[in-house]
Amino acid sequence: MSGLYRWAPPTWIFFHTFAAKINKIFFETNRDQCLNIIKMVCSCLPCPECTKHAIKFMNNVDSRNVKTKEDLINMLFTFHNTVNARLGKSQFPKESLVMYTQYRMDITLVNFVNGFSGKYGSIMGGMISTLGKRKSIANGMQDWLRKHWNFFQ
């Protein structure tokens, strides 16, 4: 299986499940921390070109406009479909977002961490050089989620 398919789907599933499962009051009072998790992941994807596009997208998001859980869900939906359009893939229908409410956050997190923290590419391609940073981001994110786990049920 191509490296992209080992980490990209689990990353999108994690993002959408994170947004679907988060307690709305917790999000509103911890918005900056929650958005920072997404930005950290986007800053160090296993694909340098994907990282560049993700950072550009996130830099264009006015976090003042992501005030509610619904805003977060919509922002991630737009982000995902922007990537789909760039890759020539079909657009994901908004009504299908409801499926993420049924996903288990623990399994989603494990799948994301395993994919995101994997070894991809070559040193010359610059992908392995981000491995340590990706592992550090994944570990920090897991610690943060463990601390706030009761807000993701």
C-alpha positions as CSV (number, residue, x, y, z in Angstrom):
1,M,0.0,0.0,0.0
2,S,1.3,3.5,-0.9
3,G,2.5,5.6,2.0
4,L,-0.2,8.2,1.3
5,Y,-2.9,5.7,1.8
6,R,-1.4,4.5,5.1
7,W,-1.5,7.9,6.8
8,A,-4.0,10.2,4.9
9,P,-7.3,8.3,5.4
10,P,-6.6,7.8,9.2
11,T,-5.7,11.5,9.5
12,W,-8.9,12.6,7.9
13,I,-10.9,10.2,10.0
14,F,-9.2,11.4,13.1
15,F,-9.9,15.1,12.3
16,H,-13.6,14.4,11.5
17,T,-14.1,12.2,14.5
18,F,-12.3,14.7,16.8
19,A,-14.8,17.3,15.6
20,A,-17.8,15.0,15.8
21,K,-17.0,13.7,19.3
22,I,-15.8,16.9,21.0
23,N,-18.1,18.4,23.7
24,K,-19.3,21.7,22.3
25,I,-18.9,23.7,25.5
26,F,-15.4,22.2,25.9
27,F,-14.5,23.2,22.4
28,E,-15.8,26.8,22.9
29,T,-13.7,27.2,26.0
30,N,-10.6,25.4,24.6
31,R,-10.9,26.4,21.0
32,D,-7.3,27.6,20.6
33,Q,-5.9,24.3,22.0
34,C,-8.1,22.3,19.7
35,L,-7.2,24.2,16.6
36,N,-3.6,24.1,17.5
37,I,-3.8,20.2,17.5
38,I,-5.0,20.4,13.9
39,K,-2.4,22.9,13.0
40,M,0.4,20.9,14.5
41,V,-0.6,17.8,12.6
42,C,-0.9,19.8,9.4
43,S,2.6,21.3,10.0
44,C,4.3,17.9,9.8
45,L,2.5,15.5,7.5
46,P,4.5,12.6,6.1
47,C,4.2,14.2,2.6
48,P,6.1,17.5,2.2
49,E,3.8,18.7,-0.6
50,C,0.7,17.9,1.5
51,T,2.3,19.7,4.5
52,K,2.8,22.8,2.3
53,H,-0.8,22.8,1.1
54,A,-2.2,22.0,4.6
55,I,-0.2,24.9,6.2
56,K,-1.4,27.2,3.5
57,F,-5.1,26.2,4.1
58,M,-4.8,26.6,7.8
59,N,-3.0,29.9,7.6
60,N,-6.0,31.2,5.6
61,V,-8.5,30.0,8.3
62,D,-9.5,32.9,10.5
63,S,-9.7,31.2,13.8
64,R,-12.0,33.9,15.1
65,N,-14.6,32.4,12.7
66,V,-14.2,28.9,14.2
67,K,-16.2,29.6,17.4
68,T,-18.3,26.6,17.7
69,K,-18.2,22.8,17.3
70,E,-20.3,23.2,14.1
71,D,-17.8,25.8,12.8
72,L,-15.0,23.3,13.4
73,I,-16.9,20.5,11.6
74,N,-17.6,22.9,8.6
75,M,-13.9,24.1,8.5
76,L,-12.6,20.5,8.3
77,F,-15.3,19.6,5.8
78,T,-14.2,22.5,3.5
79,F,-10.5,21.6,4.1
80,H,-11.1,17.9,3.1
81,N,-13.1,18.8,0.0
82,T,-10.4,21.4,-1.0
83,V,-7.9,18.6,-0.9
84,N,-10.2,16.2,-2.8
85,A,-10.7,18.9,-5.5
86,R,-6.9,19.4,-5.8
87,L,-6.4,15.6,-6.1
88,G,-9.2,15.2,-8.7
89,K,-11.3,13.2,-6.2
90,S,-15.0,13.4,-5.8
91,Q,-16.5,15.8,-3.2
92,F,-17.5,14.3,0.1
93,P,-21.2,14.9,0.7
94,K,-21.9,16.9,3.9
95,E,-24.7,14.7,5.0
96,S,-22.2,11.8,5.3
97,L,-20.4,13.6,8.1
98,V,-22.9,12.1,10.6
99,M,-21.0,8.8,10.3
100,Y,-18.1,10.2,12.4
101,T,-20.4,10.4,15.4
102,Q,-20.5,6.6,15.4
103,Y,-16.7,6.1,15.2
104,R,-14.9,5.2,18.4
105,M,-12.4,7.9,19.3
106,D,-9.9,5.4,20.9
107,I,-9.7,3.3,17.7
108,T,-9.6,6.4,15.5
109,L,-6.7,7.8,17.6
110,V,-4.7,4.5,17.5
111,N,-5.1,4.3,13.7
112,F,-4.1,7.9,13.3
113,V,-1.0,7.7,15.5
114,N,0.1,4.5,13.7
115,G,-0.2,6.1,10.3
116,F,1.1,9.5,11.2
117,S,4.1,8.2,13.1
118,G,5.1,5.7,10.4
119,K,8.4,5.8,8.4
120,Y,7.8,7.0,4.9
121,G,10.0,7.9,1.9
122,S,13.7,8.5,2.0
123,I,16.2,10.8,3.8
124,M,16.8,12.5,0.5
125,G,13.1,13.1,0.0
126,G,12.9,14.7,3.4
127,M,10.2,12.5,4.7
128,I,12.1,10.5,7.3
129,S,13.6,13.7,8.7
130,T,10.2,14.6,10.0
131,L,9.7,11.3,11.7
132,G,10.9,12.4,15.1
133,K,8.8,15.6,15.0
134,R,5.7,13.6,13.9
135,K,6.3,11.1,16.8
136,S,6.6,14.0,19.2
137,I,3.4,15.7,17.9
138,A,1.6,12.3,18.2
139,N,2.8,11.8,21.7
140,G,1.9,15.3,22.8
141,M,-1.5,15.0,21.2
142,Q,-2.2,11.6,22.9
143,D,-1.2,13.1,26.3
144,W,-3.6,16.1,25.7
145,L,-6.4,13.8,24.7
146,R,-5.9,11.5,27.6
147,K,-6.1,14.5,29.9
148,H,-9.4,15.6,28.3
149,W,-10.8,12.2,27.2
150,N,-14.1,12.7,29.0
151,F,-14.9,15.5,26.6
152,F,-14.7,13.3,23.5
153,Q,-17.5,10.8,24.2
